[in-house]
Amino acid sequence: MALFHVNQDVDQSLRTIKEEILDKENRAVIAIIGELGAGKTERLRVTAAEAKEQHAFCIYFDISEKTPGALRGLAQEFHKAAQEFGLLKTFGTPGWFKAIQALEKLKDEKYDPGEGGQTIARALNETAPSFLLMNDLHNLIDTREVDSFAKVLQEITDAIKPGVLVMFSCYTSYLAWLTVNHPALAQRINRKFLLTRFSDDEAALLLAKKLLAKRVVEDLDPTYPFDTDAVSALNAAAGGNPRRLMELADLAIEYALAHRAYRVDAEMVRSLVIPSPETLSSGSNAPVLPPIPTPEPIAPGSPPPKPSYLETDPAG
């Protein structure tokens, strides 16, 4: 994952925060927000890989639209991590583990959020440095657990100590809803990082990294078969979105092969019939959609919004 990652300004700030967590100098609650395919999931996965390298306790929880229960699922991930980290001994387990097991047995969303949050926070504090990474938090938006789990998160953020990082990714609209309906939790988020669109140089670096793994001939240009103008044209067509950039780059290579061309230039990119984002999505497990618009104000107590662009975001 780190091999193909392209650093942006946000990554330097994240690196500093993570170093403080690993040194137990600070605690942090971070929200990673951005449009579909902007790299939200990737930031969490890179963080998980870095935690593993540093032998830090790490929970990675992928929340999908099919997640049966957020708190129960989170407890199950703690169980798995405890096993992988070697914390479950034949003749002894951590004091917090019994409470985690109780959360694994939850039947529905009717639980005590305060007790659940305290259990999770205790597990994180006693395993510090520790990382709690939750991907696609917006997928709770249509569940009956959306408010309960927000209260769990608030309890966690109140109780964590230096050496604990809580990081989650979501769409901008979900964070807007959270700010209105759970302001206490929103106020406890230390940093909110909005992922920006790729520059042409960043787009070129991503293509070069991806192409490097496919090279069978050395001493080629890093972005071969794309020239500089072609990279700029692809990035413009993709709107600076990393995932859409890779989708269009694949289409361009297929077009070049079909026309027996050895290079892809800007003219060739412009001659492509660029499909709509929805068309790209229909043939891929990774949907490509237009940028998320700025959400409209939400009245307190109103139900969470369900914009049409809220789709499962498996890779970014």
C-alpha positions in Angstrom: 0.0 0.0 0.0 2.7 2.5 1.0 4.6 1.6 -2.2 1.8 3.1 -4.4 0.9 6.0 -2.1 1.4 9.5 -3.3 2.0 12.0 -0.5 0.1 15.2 -0.5 0.2 18.1 2.0 -2.2 16.3 4.3 0.3 13.4 4.7 3.0 15.5 6.3 0.5 16.7 9.0 -0.7 13.1 9.5 2.9 11.9 9.9 3.6 14.4 12.7 0.4 13.4 14.5 1.2 9.7 14.2 4.7 10.2 15.5 3.3 12.0 18.6 1.0 9.1 19.2 3.7 6.5 18.9 5.8 8.4 21.4 2.7 8.7 23.7 3.1 12.5 23.7 -0.4 13.2 22.6 -3.9 11.8 21.7 -5.8 12.7 18.6 -9.2 12.3 16.9 -9.0 12.8 13.2 -11.6 12.9 10.4 -10.5 12.2 6.8 -13.1 13.5 4.3 -13.3 13.8 0.6 -15.2 12.7 -2.5 -15.4 9.1 -3.7 -12.0 7.8 -4.9 -10.1 10.7 -3.3 -7.9 8.4 -1.1 -9.7 8.3 2.2 -9.5 4.5 2.6 -5.9 4.6 1.5 -4.9 6.9 4.3 -6.3 4.5 6.8 -4.6 1.5 5.2 -1.3 3.3 5.1 -1.7 4.2 8.8 -2.5 0.6 9.6 0.6 -0.6 7.8 2.7 1.9 9.6 1.3 0.9 13.0 2.2 -2.7 12.2 5.7 -1.7 11.3 6.0 0.1 14.6 4.5 -2.9 16.6 1.6 -0.7 17.7 -1.8 -2.1 18.5 -4.2 -1.3 15.6 -7.8 -1.8 14.9 -9.0 -1.4 11.3 -12.8 -1.5 11.0 -14.4 -1.4 7.6 -18.0 -0.2 7.9 -20.1 -1.3 4.9 -23.8 -0.9 4.2 -24.1 -4.6 5.2 -22.4 -4.2 8.6 -25.0 -5.9 10.9 -24.0 -3.9 14.0 -21.3 -1.3 14.3 -20.4 -1.8 18.0 -20.6 -5.5 17.8 -18.5 -5.5 14.6 -15.9 -3.2 16.3 -15.7 -5.5 19.3 -15.0 -8.4 16.9 -12.2 -6.5 15.3 -10.7 -5.9 18.8 -10.9 -9.7 19.4 -9.0 -10.4 16.1 -6.4 -7.8 16.8 -5.8 -9.1 20.3 -5.2 -12.5 18.9 -2.8 -11.2 16.2 -1.0 -9.1 18.7 -0.4 -12.1 21.0 -2.4 -10.7 23.9 -4.6 -13.8 24.4 -2.6 -16.2 26.5 -3.6 -19.7 27.6 -3.4 -18.7 31.3 -4.3 -15.0 31.1 -5.9 -12.3 29.0 -6.0 -8.5 29.4 -8.5 -7.1 31.9 -10.4 -5.3 29.2 -11.0 -8.4 27.0 -13.9 -9.8 29.0 -15.9 -6.6 28.4 -15.0 -6.7 24.7 -16.4 -10.3 24.6 -19.7 -9.0 26.1 -19.9 -6.4 23.3 -19.5 -9.2 20.7 -22.7 -10.8 22.0 -24.9 -7.7 21.5 -28.1 -8.6 19.7 -29.2 -5.2 18.4 -28.6 -1.5 18.7 -30.3 -1.2 22.1 -27.1 -1.0 24.2 -25.6 1.5 26.7 -23.4 3.8 24.5 -21.5 5.1 27.6 -20.6 1.6 28.7 -19.6 0.6 25.2 -17.5 3.6 24.6 -15.7 3.2 28.0 -15.0 -0.4 27.1 -13.4 0.5 23.8 -11.5 3.4 25.3 -10.1 1.2 28.1 -8.8 -1.3 25.6 -7.1 1.4 23.6 -5.6 3.1 26.6 -4.2 -0.2 28.0 -2.6 -1.2 24.7 -1.1 2.3 23.8 0.3 3.2 21.5 -2.8 2.2 19.8 -4.7 3.1 16.6 -8.5 2.9 16.0 -9.2 3.3 12.3 -12.8 3.3 11.1 -13.4 3.4 7.3 -16.6 4.7 5.7 -18.4 5.9 8.8 -21.1 7.4 6.5 -22.4 3.9 5.8 -24.1 4.1 9.3 -26.3 6.9 7.9 -29.3 4.6 7.1 -29.0 2.4 10.2 -30.9 2.5 13.5 -27.5 2.6 15.2 -26.4 5.9 13.7 -27.1 7.9 16.9 -26.1 5.2 19.3 -22.7 4.7 17.7 -22.1 8.4 17.5 -22.5 8.5 21.3 -20.1 5.6 21.6 -17.5 7.6 19.7 -18.1 10.6 21.9 -17.5 8.5 25.0 -14.3 7.1 23.4 -13.0 10.5 22.5 -13.6 11.7 26.1 -11.8 8.8 27.7 -8.7 8.2 25.5 -5.3 9.1 26.8 -2.0 10.1 25.2 -0.8 7.4 22.9 -4.2 6.7 21.3 -5.2 7.8 17.8 -8.9 7.6 16.6 -9.2 8.2 12.9 -12.2 7.8 10.7 -13.1 8.5 7.1 -16.5 9.7 5.8 -18.2 11.9 3.2 -18.5 15.6 3.8 -22.3 15.4 4.1 -22.1 12.9 6.9 -19.7 15.1 8.9 -22.1 18.0 8.3 -24.9 15.9 9.7 -22.7 14.9 12.7 -21.8 18.5 13.4 -25.5 19.5 13.7 -26.9 16.4 15.4 -24.0 15.4 17.6 -22.1 18.7 18.2 -20.3 17.4 21.3 -18.6 14.7 19.3 -17.8 17.0 16.4 -16.1 19.4 18.8 -13.8 16.6 20.0 -12.4 16.0 16.5 -9.0 17.6 16.6 -8.3 17.8 12.9 -10.5 17.5 9.8 -8.5 16.7 6.6 -10.3 17.4 3.3 -8.4 15.5 0.6 -7.7 17.7 -2.4 -7.6 16.8 -6.1 -4.3 15.6 -7.7 -2.0 18.1 -9.4 -0.5 16.9 -12.7 2.8 16.1 -10.9 0.9 14.0 -8.3 -1.0 12.2 -11.1 2.3 11.5 -12.9 3.8 10.0 -9.7 0.8 7.8 -9.1 0.9 6.4 -12.7 4.7 5.9 -12.4 4.3 4.0 -9.2 1.6 1.8 -10.7 3.5 1.2 -13.9 6.7 0.3 -12.1 5.2 -2.9 -10.9 4.4 -3.9 -14.5 7.8 -3.1 -16.0 9.6 -5.8 -17.9 12.0 -3.4 -19.7 14.3 -1.0 -17.8 15.4 2.5 -18.7 12.0 3.6 -19.9 10.4 6.9 -18.9 8.6 6.5 -15.5 5.2 7.2 -17.0 5.7 5.3 -20.3 3.6 4.8 -22.4 2.1 8.2 -21.3 3.9 11.4 -22.2 3.7 14.5 -20.0 0.8 16.1 -22.0 -1.1 12.8 -21.9 -0.8 12.7 -18.1 -2.2 16.3 -17.9 -5.0 15.4 -20.2 -5.9 12.3 -18.2 -5.8 14.2 -14.9 -8.0 16.9 -16.3 -10.5 14.4 -17.6 -10.5 12.7 -14.2 -11.0 15.9 -12.3 -7.9 15.2 -10.2 -9.6 12.2 -8.7 -7.0 9.3 -8.2 -9.4 6.5 -8.7 -10.9 8.0 -11.8 -7.4 8.7 -13.1 -6.5 5.0 -12.9 -9.8 4.1 -14.6 -9.1 6.4 -17.6 -5.5 5.4 -17.8 -6.6 1.8 -18.3 -9.0 2.9 -21.0 -6.3 4.8 -22.7 -3.9 1.8 -22.7 -6.6 -0.4 -24.1 -7.3 2.2 -26.8 -3.6 2.3 -27.7 -3.3 -1.4 -27.9 -6.3 -1.6 -30.1 -4.7 0.9 -32.5 -1.2 -0.6 -32.2 0.2 2.6 -30.8 3.4 2.5 -28.7 2.8 5.8 -26.9 -0.2 7.6 -25.5 -0.2 11.3 -26.1 -2.6 14.1 -25.3 -4.2 13.9 -28.8 -5.0 10.2 -28.3 -6.5 10.9 -24.8 -8.7 13.6 -26.3 -9.8 11.3 -29.1 -11.1 8.8 -26.5 -14.8 8.7 -26.0 -14.6 9.3 -22.2 -17.5 7.5 -20.6 -19.5 9.1 -17.9 -18.6 8.3 -14.3 -21.7 6.1 -14.0 -20.6 4.1 -17.0 -17.2 3.6 -15.6 -18.8 2.5 -12.3 -21.0 -0.2 -13.9 -17.9 -2.2 -15.1 -15.9 -1.8 -11.9 -16.1 -2.7 -8.2 -14.8 0.8 -7.5 -17.5 3.3 -8.5 -16.4 6.7 -10.0 -18.6 9.6 -9.3 -18.5 13.4 -9.6 -17.2 15.5 -6.8 -19.4 15.8 -3.7 -21.3 19.2 -3.6 -21.3 21.3 -0.6 -24.1 20.0 1.7 -27.1 22.2 2.5 -27.7 23.2 6.1 -29.4 20.5 8.2 -31.9 21.4 10.9 -31.2 19.9 14.4 -33.0 16.6 15.0 -33.6 16.0 11.3 -32.9 12.5 9.8 -29.4 12.0 8.2 -29.3 12.9 4.5 -29.0 10.3 1.9 -27.5 11.9 -1.2 -27.5 9.9 -4.4 -23.7 9.8 -4.5 -23.5 7.9 -1.2 -22.2 4.6 -2.5 -19.9 2.0 -1.0 -16.4 3.3 -1.1 -14.1 0.1 -1.0 -10.9 1.7 -2.1 -10.8 5.3 -1.5 
